[in-house]
Amino acid sequence: MSYDDRLGARATELPDVIGRTLYRIVQEGMTNAARHAPGCNLRIEVHGSPEDGVTVELRNPLGVRVGSTPGAGLGLVGLTERTELRGGRLEGRREEGTWVLRGWIPWAA
């Protein structure tokens, strides 16, 4: 796993509710990567500013396991709703052999 934190010290300026939402996005992305692509390298990047909002991106190679358990996919549905309640957006999609989970949230709560 690699983590690229481009917020640095500015992260302490984030409103708590935004920080919690970013945390949940990363948590869900890590859980999904471990479930669907175990052992694969997961890249996490966080960057932003008060003017541009905060972007979080998780990227891992496409896994071999397909979600077949009851409720599969509901974590991302709920997380999308949580992100939208904060004025942001969340999308998960395939890009050139990788799974990408990308979220954006305005800096202010």
MOPAC internal coordinates of N, CA, C and O (Angstrom, degrees):
PM7 1SCF
backbone

  N    0.0000 0     0.00 0     0.00 0    0    0    0
  C    1.4495 1     0.00 0     0.00 0    1    0    0
  C    1.5175 1   108.30 1     0.00 0    2    1    0
  O    1.2310 1   121.00 1   -38.81 1    3    2    1
  N    1.3281 1   115.70 1   141.19 1    3    2    1
  C    1.4563 1   120.22 1   173.33 1    5    3    2
  C    1.5276 1   108.30 1  -125.96 1    6    5    3
  O    1.2310 1   121.31 1   -35.14 1    7    6    5
  N    1.3166 1   115.11 1   144.86 1    7    6    5
  C    1.4563 1   121.73 1  -178.06 1    9    7    6
  C    1.5149 1   108.46 1  -130.97 1   10    9    7
  O    1.2310 1   120.71 1   -57.91 1   11   10    9
  N    1.3245 1   116.24 1   122.09 1   11   10    9
  C    1.4590 1   122.38 1   179.97 1   13   11   10
  C    1.5251 1   108.22 1  -116.00 1   14   13   11
  O    1.2310 1   120.85 1   -78.52 1   15   14   13
  N    1.3212 1   115.99 1   101.48 1   15   14   13
  C    1.4592 1   122.60 1  -179.24 1   17   15   14
  C    1.5116 1   108.80 1   -96.74 1   18   17   15
  O    1.2310 1   120.71 1   -77.45 1   19   18   17
  N    1.3208 1   116.25 1   102.55 1   19   18   17
  C    1.4644 1   120.63 1   179.76 1   21   19   18
  C    1.5272 1   112.37 1   -94.80 1   22   21   19
  O    1.2310 1   120.70 1  -176.70 1   23   22   21
  N    1.3335 1   116.26 1     3.30 1   23   22   21
  C    1.4592 1   119.41 1   175.50 1   25   23   22
  C    1.5191 1   110.85 1   -81.10 1   26   25   23
  O    1.2310 1   120.70 1   143.64 1   27   26   25
  N    1.3210 1   116.27 1   -36.36 1   27   26   25
  C    1.4554 1   120.92 1  -179.45 1   29   27   26
  C    1.5121 1   111.86 1    57.06 1   30   29   27
  O    1.2310 1   120.52 1    44.69 1   31   30   29
  N    1.3231 1   116.61 1  -135.31 1   31   30   29
  C    1.4632 1   122.49 1  -176.98 1   33   31   30
  C    1.5286 1   112.04 1   -65.36 1   34   33   31
  O    1.2310 1   120.10 1   158.06 1   35   34   33
  N    1.3365 1   117.42 1   -21.94 1   35   34   33
  C    1.4632 1   120.07 1   180.00 1   37   35   34
  C    1.5259 1   112.20 1   -65.35 1   38   37   35
  O    1.2310 1   120.33 1   161.25 1   39   38   37
  N    1.3266 1   116.98 1   -18.75 1   39   38   37
  C    1.4631 1   120.27 1  -179.54 1   41   39   38
  C    1.5275 1   111.32 1   -58.82 1   42   41   39
  O    1.2310 1   120.39 1   150.35 1   43   42   41
  N    1.3212 1   116.85 1   -29.65 1   43   42   41
  C    1.4661 1   119.83 1   179.67 1   45   43   42
  C    1.5314 1   111.49 1   -69.25 1   46   45   43
  O    1.2310 1   120.17 1   163.60 1   47   46   45
  N    1.3364 1   117.28 1   -16.40 1   47   46   45
  C    1.4624 1   121.56 1   179.00 1   49   47   46
  C    1.5289 1   112.52 1   -84.80 1   50   49   47
  O    1.2310 1   120.13 1   167.53 1   51   50   49
  N    1.3339 1   117.35 1   -12.47 1   51   50   49
  C    1.4633 1   120.81 1  -178.92 1   53   51   50
  C    1.5248 1   110.72 1   -65.74 1   54   53   51
  O    1.2310 1   119.88 1   -42.32 1   55   54   53
  N    1.3245 1   117.84 1   137.68 1   55   54   53
  C    1.4632 1   119.23 1   172.58 1   57   55   54
  C    1.5351 1   109.53 1   -60.22 1   58   57   55
  O    1.2310 1   120.38 1   -35.22 1   59   58   57
  N    1.3206 1   116.88 1   144.78 1   59   58   57
  C    1.4652 1   120.94 1  -177.22 1   61   59   58
  C    1.5204 1   113.06 1   -54.52 1   62   61   59
  O    1.2310 1   120.18 1   138.53 1   63   62   61
  N    1.3266 1   117.27 1   -41.47 1   63   62   61
  C    1.4575 1   120.45 1  -177.21 1   65   63   62
  C    1.5310 1   110.96 1   -63.76 1   66   65   63
  O    1.2310 1   119.85 1   146.48 1   67   66   65
  N    1.3022 1   117.88 1   -33.52 1   67   66   65
  C    1.4660 1   121.84 1   177.57 1   69   67   66
  C    1.5265 1   109.42 1   -72.12 1   70   69   67
  O    1.2310 1   120.48 1   136.56 1   71   70   69
  N    1.3181 1   116.69 1   -43.44 1   71   70   69
  C    1.4630 1   120.70 1   177.31 1   73   71   70
  C    1.5161 1   112.20 1   -59.27 1   74   73   71
  O    1.2310 1   120.40 1   139.06 1   75   74   73
  N    1.3342 1   116.85 1   -40.94 1   75   74   73
  C    1.4699 1   120.37 1   178.57 1   77   75   74
  C    1.5247 1   111.46 1   -66.07 1   78   77   75
  O    1.2310 1   120.15 1   140.97 1   79   78   77
  N    1.3098 1   117.31 1   -39.03 1   79   78   77
  C    1.4616 1   120.31 1   179.10 1   81   79   78
  C    1.5267 1   110.33 1   -66.72 1   82   81   79
  O    1.2310 1   119.91 1   137.90 1   83   82   81
  N    1.3118 1   117.78 1   -42.10 1   83   82   81
  C    1.4674 1   120.86 1   175.96 1   85   83   82
  C    1.5238 1   110.58 1   -61.61 1   86   85   83
  O    1.2310 1   120.66 1   137.73 1   87   86   85
  N    1.3204 1   116.34 1   -42.27 1   87   86   85
  C    1.4660 1   121.33 1   178.06 1   89   87   86
  C    1.5251 1   110.13 1   -58.25 1   90   89   87
  O    1.2310 1   120.00 1   134.83 1   91   90   89
  N    1.3281 1   117.61 1   -45.17 1   91   90   89
  C    1.4651 1   121.54 1  -178.69 1   93   91   90
  C    1.5239 1   111.29 1   -65.12 1   94   93   91
  O    1.2310 1   120.00 1   142.61 1   95   94   93
  N    1.3291 1   117.61 1   -37.39 1   95   94   93
  C    1.4651 1   120.53 1   177.16 1   97   95   94
  C    1.5288 1   109.89 1   -62.03 1   98   97   95
  O    1.2310 1   120.61 1   132.56 1   99   98   97
  N    1.3315 1   116.44 1   -47.44 1   99   98   97
  C    1.4669 1   120.11 1   179.49 1  101   99   98
  C    1.5256 1   110.19 1   -63.97 1  102  101   99
  O    1.2310 1   120.22 1   137.12 1  103  102  101
  N    1.3175 1   117.18 1   -42.88 1  103  102  101
  C    1.4635 1   121.44 1   179.99 1  105  103  102
  C    1.5336 1   110.96 1   -58.81 1  106  105  103
  O    1.2310 1   120.38 1   131.57 1  107  106  105
  N    1.3119 1   116.87 1   -48.43 1  107  106  105
  C    1.4649 1   120.69 1  -179.60 1  109  107  106
  C    1.5323 1   111.15 1   -65.54 1  110  109  107
  O    1.2310 1   120.64 1   139.08 1  111  110  109
  N    1.3330 1   116.38 1   -40.92 1  111  110  109
  C    1.4625 1   119.64 1   178.31 1  113  111  110
  C    1.5158 1   112.49 1   -63.09 1  114  113  111
  O    1.2310 1   120.36 1   139.86 1  115  114  113
  N    1.3186 1   116.92 1   -40.14 1  115  114  113
  C    1.4665 1   120.59 1   178.31 1  117  115  114
  C    1.5279 1   110.73 1   -67.67 1  118  117  115
  O    1.2310 1   120.56 1   139.28 1  119  118  117
  N    1.3239 1   116.53 1   -40.72 1  119  118  117
  C    1.4677 1   120.47 1   178.33 1  121  119  118
  C    1.5252 1   110.30 1   -61.95 1  122  121  119
  O    1.2310 1   120.39 1   134.46 1  123  122  121
  N    1.3266 1   116.86 1   -45.54 1  123  122  121
  C    1.4595 1   120.56 1  -179.59 1  125  123  122
  C    1.5228 1   112.02 1   -65.37 1  126  125  123
  O    1.2310 1   120.24 1   140.10 1  127  126  125
  N    1.3213 1   117.15 1   -39.90 1  127  126  125
  C    1.4734 1   120.15 1   178.39 1  129  127  126
  C    1.5232 1   110.37 1   -63.68 1  130  129  127
  O    1.2310 1   120.41 1   137.56 1  131  130  129
  N    1.3267 1   116.83 1   -42.44 1  131  130  129
  C    1.4687 1   120.09 1   179.28 1  133  131  130
  C    1.5321 1   111.22 1   -65.87 1  134  133  131
  O    1.2310 1   120.41 1   145.57 1  135  134  133
  N    1.3026 1   116.83 1   -34.43 1  135  134  133
  C    1.4654 1   121.41 1  -178.41 1  137  135  134
  C    1.5366 1   111.78 1   -76.59 1  138  137  135
  O    1.2310 1   120.33 1   135.98 1  139  138  137
  N    1.3266 1   116.98 1   -44.02 1  139  138  137
  C    1.4607 1   120.81 1  -171.92 1  141  139  138
  C    1.5250 1   114.76 1   -99.97 1  142  141  139
  O    1.2310 1   120.03 1   159.23 1  143  142  141
  N    1.3164 1   117.55 1   -20.77 1  143  142  141
  C    1.4715 1   120.62 1  -178.88 1  145  143  142
  C    1.5305 1   109.34 1  -140.22 1  146  145  143
  O    1.2310 1   120.12 1  -122.13 1  147  146  145
  N    1.3446 1   117.37 1    57.87 1  147  146  145
  C    1.4696 1   119.87 1  -176.44 1  149  147  146
  C    1.5270 1   111.29 1   -60.16 1  150  149  147
  O    1.2310 1   121.10 1   -42.19 1  151  150  149
  N    1.3098 1   115.50 1   137.81 1  151  150  149
  C    1.4581 1   121.25 1   178.06 1  153  151  150
  C    1.5160 1   114.62 1    83.57 1  154  153  151
  O    1.2310 1   119.99 1   172.46 1  155  154  153
  N    1.3222 1   117.63 1    -7.54 1  155  154  153
  C    1.4667 1   120.29 1   179.58 1  157  155  154
  C    1.5298 1   110.02 1   -83.52 1  158  157  155
  O    1.2310 1   121.16 1   -24.80 1  159  158  157
  N    1.3173 1   115.39 1   155.20 1  159  158  157
  C    1.4523 1   121.03 1   179.29 1  161  159  158
  C    1.5256 1   110.32 1   -73.76 1  162  161  159
  O    1.2310 1   120.43 1   -52.34 1  163  162  161
  N    1.3060 1   116.78 1   127.66 1  163  162  161
  C    1.4509 1   123.59 1   177.22 1  165  163  162
  C    1.5211 1   108.12 1  -108.20 1  166  165  163
  O    1.2310 1   120.65 1   -52.48 1  167  166  165
  N    1.3322 1   116.37 1   127.52 1  167  166  165
  C    1.4692 1   121.58 1   176.36 1  169  167  166
  C    1.5202 1   109.17 1  -108.08 1  170  169  167
  O    1.2310 1   121.22 1   -49.54 1  171  170  169
  N    1.3166 1   115.27 1   130.46 1  171  170  169
  C    1.4655 1   121.36 1   178.77 1  173  171  170
  C    1.5183 1   107.73 1  -122.69 1  174  173  171
  O    1.2310 1   120.71 1   -49.04 1  175  174  173
  N    1.3288 1   116.24 1   130.96 1  175  174  173
  C    1.4643 1   121.27 1   178.39 1  177  175  174
  C    1.5304 1   108.92 1  -133.48 1  178  177  175
  O    1.2310 1   120.92 1   -45.32 1  179  178  177
  N    1.3230 1   115.85 1   134.68 1  179  178  177
  C    1.4589 1   122.07 1   177.62 1  181  179  178
  C    1.5196 1   107.72 1  -128.92 1  182  181  179
  O    1.2310 1   120.60 1   -50.90 1  183  182  181
  N    1.3298 1   116.45 1   129.10 1  183  182  181
  C    1.4651 1   119.36 1   177.27 1  185  183  182
  C    1.5223 1   109.37 1  -152.03 1  186  185  183
  O    1.2310 1   120.78 1   -17.52 1  187  186  185
  N    1.3026 1   116.11 1   162.48 1  187  186  185
  C    1.4534 1   120.23 1   177.60 1  189  187  186
  C    1.5072 1   113.00 1   156.82 1  190  189  187
  O    1.2310 1   121.92 1     4.19 1  191  190  189
  N    1.3167 1   113.92 1  -175.81 1  191  190  189
  C    1.4616 1   121.89 1   179.96 1  193  191  190
  C    1.5243 1   107.71 1  -157.03 1  194  193  191
  O    1.2310 1   120.36 1   -14.86 1  195  194  193
  N    1.3302 1   116.91 1   165.14 1  195  194  193
  C    1.4648 1   118.84 1   177.72 1  197  195  194
  C    1.5283 1   112.09 1   -58.21 1  198  197  195
  O    1.2310 1   119.98 1   148.62 1  199  198  197
  N    1.3150 1   117.64 1   -31.38 1  199  198  197
  C    1.4625 1   121.61 1  -179.06 1  201  199  198
  C    1.5303 1   112.71 1   -76.99 1  202  201  199
  O    1.2310 1   120.44 1   143.70 1  203  202  201
  N    1.3265 1   116.77 1   -36.30 1  203  202  201
  C    1.4655 1   121.31 1  -172.55 1  205  203  202
  C    1.5218 1   114.31 1  -103.09 1  206  205  203
  O    1.2310 1   119.49 1   170.97 1  207  206  205
  N    1.3123 1   118.57 1    -9.03 1  207  206  205
  C    1.4533 1   121.16 1  -174.47 1  209  207  206
  C    1.5203 1   110.36 1    83.30 1  210  209  207
  O    1.2310 1   120.73 1     6.38 1  211  210  209
  N    1.3155 1   116.21 1  -173.62 1  211  210  209
  C    1.4606 1   121.97 1  -176.16 1  213  211  210
  C    1.5287 1   109.05 1  -118.36 1  214  213  211
  O    1.2310 1   120.97 1   -47.62 1  215  214  213
  N    1.3126 1   115.74 1   132.38 1  215  214  213
  C    1.4610 1   121.94 1   176.09 1  217  215  214
  C    1.5167 1   108.36 1  -114.60 1  218  217  215
  O    1.2310 1   120.94 1   -44.81 1  219  218  217
  N    1.3302 1   115.80 1   135.19 1  219  218  217
  C    1.4583 1   121.98 1   174.36 1  221  219  218
  C    1.5189 1   106.27 1  -125.70 1  222  221  219
  O    1.2310 1   121.09 1   -45.87 1  223  222  221
  N    1.3293 1   115.53 1   134.13 1  223  222  221
  C    1.4624 1   120.07 1  -179.78 1  225  223  222
  C    1.5175 1   109.63 1  -134.78 1  226  225  223
  O    1.2310 1   121.21 1   -49.40 1  227  226  225
  N    1.3173 1   115.29 1   130.60 1  227  226  225
  C    1.4648 1   122.22 1   174.98 1  229  227  226
  C    1.5175 1   106.89 1  -116.88 1  230  229  227
  O    1.2310 1   120.71 1   -45.00 1  231  230  229
  N    1.3296 1   116.26 1   135.00 1  231  230  229
  C    1.4554 1   121.78 1  -175.09 1  233  231  230
  C    1.5226 1   109.41 1  -138.48 1  234  233  231
  O    1.2310 1   120.64 1   -51.01 1  235  234  233
  N    1.3279 1   116.38 1   128.99 1  235  234  233
  C    1.4555 1   120.66 1   175.40 1  237  235  234
  C    1.5236 1   109.46 1  -146.36 1  238  237  235
  O    1.2310 1   120.01 1   -24.42 1  239  238  237
  N    1.3364 1   117.59 1   155.58 1  239  238  237
  C    1.4693 1   119.45 1   176.03 1  241  239  238
  C    1.5241 1   109.43 1   -59.31 1  242  241  239
  O    1.2310 1   121.15 1   -31.09 1  243  242  241
  N    1.3205 1   115.41 1   148.91 1  243  242  241
  C    1.4628 1   119.21 1   177.20 1  245  243  242
  C    1.5163 1   108.89 1   -59.49 1  246  245  243
  O    1.2310 1   121.04 1   -44.82 1  247  246  245
  N    1.3022 1   115.62 1   135.18 1  247  246  245
  C    1.4564 1   121.14 1  -178.82 1  249  247  246
  C    1.5146 1   112.48 1   -85.40 1  250  249  247
  O    1.2310 1   121.69 1    -3.10 1  251  250  249
  N    1.2950 1   114.38 1   176.90 1  251  250  249
  C    1.4540 1   120.83 1   179.76 1  253  251  250
  C    1.5212 1   111.49 1  -101.38 1  254  253  251
  O    1.2310 1   120.21 1   164.62 1  255  254  253
  N    1.3057 1   117.20 1   -15.38 1  255  254  253
  C    1.4656 1   120.90 1  -178.61 1  257  255  254
  C    1.5200 1   110.15 1   -92.10 1  258  257  255
  O    1.2310 1   121.12 1   -48.86 1  259  258  257
  N    1.2964 1   115.46 1   131.14 1  259  258  257
  C    1.4552 1   121.47 1   176.36 1  261  259  258
  C    1.5166 1   107.93 1  -102.03 1  262  261  259
  O    1.2310 1   120.51 1   -43.21 1  263  262  261
  N    1.3216 1   116.62 1   136.79 1  263  262  261
  C    1.4630 1   120.40 1  -179.81 1  265  263  262
  C    1.5196 1   111.19 1   -63.32 1  266  265  263
  O    1.2310 1   120.64 1   -60.85 1  267  266  265
  N    1.3124 1   116.37 1   119.15 1  267  266  265
  C    1.4590 1   120.05 1   179.57 1  269  267  266
  C    1.5214 1   111.55 1  -129.33 1  270  269  267
  O    1.2310 1   120.52 1  -176.88 1  271  270  269
  N    1.3050 1   116.60 1     3.12 1  271  270  269
  C    1.4485 1   119.42 1  -179.93 1  273  271  270
  C    1.5310 1   109.16 1   -81.19 1  274  273  271
  O    1.2310 1   120.24 1   -28.76 1  275  274  273
  N    1.3305 1   117.14 1   151.24 1  275  274  273
  C    1.4608 1   119.19 1   177.55 1  277  275  274
  C    1.5326 1   110.25 1   -56.54 1  278  277  275
  O    1.2310 1   120.86 1   -44.53 1  279  278  277
  N    1.3131 1   115.97 1   135.47 1  279  278  277
  C    1.4575 1   120.32 1   179.25 1  281  279  278
  C    1.5101 1   113.82 1    85.45 1  282  281  279
  O    1.2310 1   119.68 1  -176.54 1  283  282  281
  N    1.3424 1   118.21 1     3.46 1  283  282  281
  C    1.4668 1   120.55 1  -179.91 1  285  283  282
  C    1.5258 1   109.34 1   -57.44 1  286  285  283
  O    1.2310 1   120.81 1   -47.87 1  287  286  285
  N    1.3210 1   116.06 1   132.13 1  287  286  285
  C    1.4548 1   121.51 1   179.36 1  289  287  286
  C    1.5142 1   113.93 1    93.77 1  290  289  287
  O    1.2310 1   119.84 1   166.00 1  291  290  289
  N    1.3279 1   117.91 1   -14.00 1  291  290  289
  C    1.4564 1   119.75 1  -177.97 1  293  291  290
  C    1.5223 1   112.49 1   -70.36 1  294  293  291
  O    1.2310 1   120.43 1   153.38 1  295  294  293
  N    1.3193 1   116.78 1   -26.62 1  295  294  293
  C    1.4633 1   119.61 1   177.45 1  297  295  294
  C    1.5130 1   111.46 1   -60.43 1  298  297  295
  O    1.2310 1   120.54 1   136.24 1  299  298  297
  N    1.3329 1   116.56 1   -43.76 1  299  298  297
  C    1.4593 1   120.40 1   179.07 1  301  299  298
  C    1.5274 1   111.91 1   -70.12 1  302  301  299
  O    1.2310 1   120.46 1   145.95 1  303  302  301
  N    1.3234 1   116.73 1   -34.05 1  303  302  301
  C    1.4686 1   120.18 1   177.42 1  305  303  302
  C    1.5236 1   109.81 1   -63.11 1  306  305  303
  O    1.2310 1   120.43 1   130.28 1  307  306  305
  N    1.3190 1   116.78 1   -49.72 1  307  306  305
  C    1.4604 1   120.88 1   179.03 1  309  307  306
  C    1.5172 1   112.43 1   -63.49 1  310  309  307
  O    1.2310 1   120.95 1   141.79 1  311  310  309
  N    1.3213 1   115.78 1   -38.21 1  311  310  309
  C    1.4576 1   120.49 1   179.67 1  313  311  310
  C    1.5284 1   111.00 1   -68.35 1  314  313  311
  O    1.2310 1   120.43 1   143.57 1  315  314  313
  N    1.3196 1   116.77 1   -36.43 1  315  314  313
  C    1.4668 1   120.48 1   176.41 1  317  315  314
  C    1.5231 1   109.55 1   -62.33 1  318  317  315
  O    1.2310 1   120.40 1   136.04 1  319  318  317
  N    1.3294 1   116.85 1   -43.96 1  319  318  317
  C    1.4631 1   120.63 1   178.29 1  321  319  318
  C    1.5211 1   111.24 1   -61.77 1  322  321  319
  O    1.2310 1   120.56 1   136.60 1  323  322  321
  N    1.3321 1   116.54 1   -43.40 1  323  322  321
  C    1.4750 1   121.21 1   179.33 1  325  323  322
  C    1.5289 1   110.09 1   -60.91 1  326  325  323
  O    1.2310 1   120.89 1   136.75 1  327  326  325
  N    1.3246 1   115.90 1   -43.25 1  327  326  325
  C    1.4713 1   120.93 1  -179.19 1  329  327  326
  C    1.5246 1   110.58 1   -65.88 1  330  329  327
  O    1.2310 1   120.42 1   137.05 1  331  330  329
  N    1.3172 1   116.80 1   -42.95 1  331  330  329
  C    1.4633 1   120.67 1   179.51 1  333  331  330
  C    1.5286 1   111.72 1   -64.90 1  334  333  331
  O    1.2310 1   120.01 1   146.72 1  335  334  333
  N    1.3368 1   117.59 1   -33.28 1  335  334  333
  C    1.4640 1   120.57 1   176.41 1  337  335  334
  C    1.5272 1   111.86 1   -62.78 1  338  337  335
  O    1.2310 1   120.56 1   156.06 1  339  338  337
  N    1.3083 1   116.54 1   -23.94 1  339  338  337
  C    1.4672 1   121.86 1   178.01 1  341  339  338
  C    1.5220 1   111.53 1   -93.45 1  342  341  339
  O    1.2310 1   120.07 1  -172.25 1  343  342  341
  N    1.3438 1   117.46 1     7.75 1  343  342  341
  C    1.4575 1   121.74 1   178.94 1  345  343  342
  C    1.5200 1   113.46 1    84.28 1  346  345  343
  O    1.2310 1   120.52 1  -166.53 1  347  346  345
  N    1.3248 1   116.61 1    13.47 1  347  346  345
  C    1.4589 1   120.48 1  -176.94 1  349  347  346
  C    1.5116 1   112.99 1  -107.96 1  350  349  347
  O    1.2310 1   121.69 1    14.60 1  351  350  349
  N    1.3199 1   114.36 1  -165.40 1  351  350  349
  C    1.4599 1   120.90 1   178.34 1  353  351  350
  C    1.5227 1   109.42 1  -145.81 1  354  353  351
  O    1.2310 1   121.09 1   -25.72 1  355  354  353
  N    1.3220 1   115.53 1   154.28 1  355  354  353
  C    1.4593 1   121.81 1  -179.47 1  357  355  354
  C    1.5137 1   108.04 1  -142.25 1  358  357  355
  O    1.2310 1   120.79 1   -44.59 1  359  358  357
  N    1.3167 1   116.10 1   135.41 1  359  358  357
  C    1.4563 1   119.67 1   177.06 1  361  359  358
  C    1.5195 1   109.77 1  -142.70 1  362  361  359
  O    1.2310 1   121.68 1   -35.45 1  363  362  361
  N    1.2945 1   114.39 1   144.55 1  363  362  361
  C    1.4527 1   121.27 1   174.42 1  365  363  362
  C    1.5082 1   107.98 1  -124.66 1  366  365  363
  O    1.2310 1   120.49 1   -48.47 1  367  366  365
  N    1.3382 1   116.66 1   131.53 1  367  366  365
  C    1.4639 1   119.14 1  -179.22 1  369  367  366
  C    1.5171 1   111.70 1  -160.62 1  370  369  367
  O    1.2310 1   121.54 1   -14.03 1  371  370  369
  N    1.3004 1   114.66 1   165.97 1  371  370  369
  C    1.4619 1   121.66 1   176.46 1  373  371  370
  C    1.5214 1   108.97 1   -85.58 1  374  373  371
  O    1.2310 1   121.11 1   -43.72 1  375  374  373
  N    1.3219 1   115.49 1   136.28 1  375  374  373
  C    1.4601 1   121.76 1   175.93 1  377  375  374
  C    1.5167 1   108.24 1  -140.77 1  378  377  375
  O    1.2310 1   120.40 1   -71.16 1  379  378  377
  N    1.3194 1   116.84 1   108.84 1  379  378  377
  C    1.4689 1   122.24 1   173.94 1  381  379  378
  C    1.5283 1   113.29 1    48.09 1  382  381  379
  O    1.2310 1   120.46 1  -123.94 1  383  382  381
  N    1.3044 1   116.73 1    56.06 1  383  382  381
  C    1.4631 1   121.12 1   175.78 1  385  383  382
  C    1.5151 1   115.10 1    78.29 1  386  385  383
  O    1.2310 1   120.26 1  -170.14 1  387  386  385
  N    1.3245 1   117.10 1     9.86 1  387  386  385
  C    1.4600 1   120.22 1   177.19 1  389  387  386
  C    1.5219 1   109.66 1  -127.33 1  390  389  387
  O    1.2310 1   121.23 1   -21.92 1  391  390  389
  N    1.3118 1   115.25 1   158.08 1  391  390  389
  C    1.4579 1   121.87 1   171.01 1  393  391  390
  C    1.5130 1   106.25 1  -100.39 1  394  393  391
  O    1.2310 1   120.66 1   -50.48 1  395  394  393
  N    1.3211 1   116.35 1   129.52 1  395  394  393
  C    1.4611 1   121.84 1  -178.95 1  397  395  394
  C    1.5177 1   109.07 1  -121.99 1  398  397  395
  O    1.2310 1   121.09 1   -53.33 1  399  398  397
  N    1.3159 1   115.52 1   126.67 1  399  398  397
  C    1.4547 1   122.39 1   171.96 1  401  399  398
  C    1.5237 1   105.89 1  -113.10 1  402  401  399
  O    1.2310 1   120.98 1   -63.28 1  403  402  401
  N    1.3322 1   115.74 1   116.72 1  403  402  401
  C    1.4662 1   120.12 1  -174.64 1  405  403  402
  C    1.5244 1   109.18 1  -127.26 1  406  405  403
  O    1.2310 1   121.31 1   -51.49 1  407  406  405
  N    1.3154 1   115.10 1   128.51 1  407  406  405
  C    1.4560 1   120.54 1   177.67 1  409  407  406
  C    1.5147 1   110.71 1  -126.21 1  410  409  407
  O    1.2310 1   121.18 1   -29.64 1  411  410  409
  N    1.3060 1   115.35 1   150.36 1  411  410  409
  C    1.4587 1   122.28 1   174.69 1  413  411  410
  C    1.5160 1   107.96 1  -135.94 1  414  413  411
  O    1.2310 1   121.01 1   -43.78 1  415  414  413
  N    1.3338 1   115.67 1   136.22 1  415  414  413
  C    1.4625 1   121.74 1  -179.96 1  417  415  414
  C    1.5253 1   107.88 1  -138.33 1  418  417  415
  O    1.2310 1   119.81 1   -42.84 1  419  418  417
  N    1.3390 1   117.98 1   137.16 1  419  418  417
  C    1.4607 1   119.10 1   174.49 1  421  419  418
  C    1.5340 1   109.70 1   -61.34 1  422  421  419
  O    1.2310 1   120.29 1   -32.36 1  423  422  421
  N    1.2936 1   117.06 1   147.64 1  423  422  421
  C    1.4680 1   122.12 1  -177.64 1  425  423  422
  C    1.5228 1   111.68 1   -62.06 1  426  425  423
  O    1.2310 1   120.76 1   137.29 1  427  426  425
  N    1.3113 1   116.15 1   -42.71 1  427  426  425
  C    1.4706 1   120.16 1  -177.71 1  429  427  426
  C    1.5166 1   110.81 1   -81.79 1  430  429  427
  O    1.2310 1   120.93 1   -34.36 1  431  430  429
  N    1.3212 1   115.82 1   145.64 1  431  430  429
  C    1.4721 1   120.20 1  -179.75 1  433  431  430
  C    1.5079 1   111.18 1   -77.57 1  434  433  431
  O    1.2310 1   120.10 1   180.00 1  435  434  433

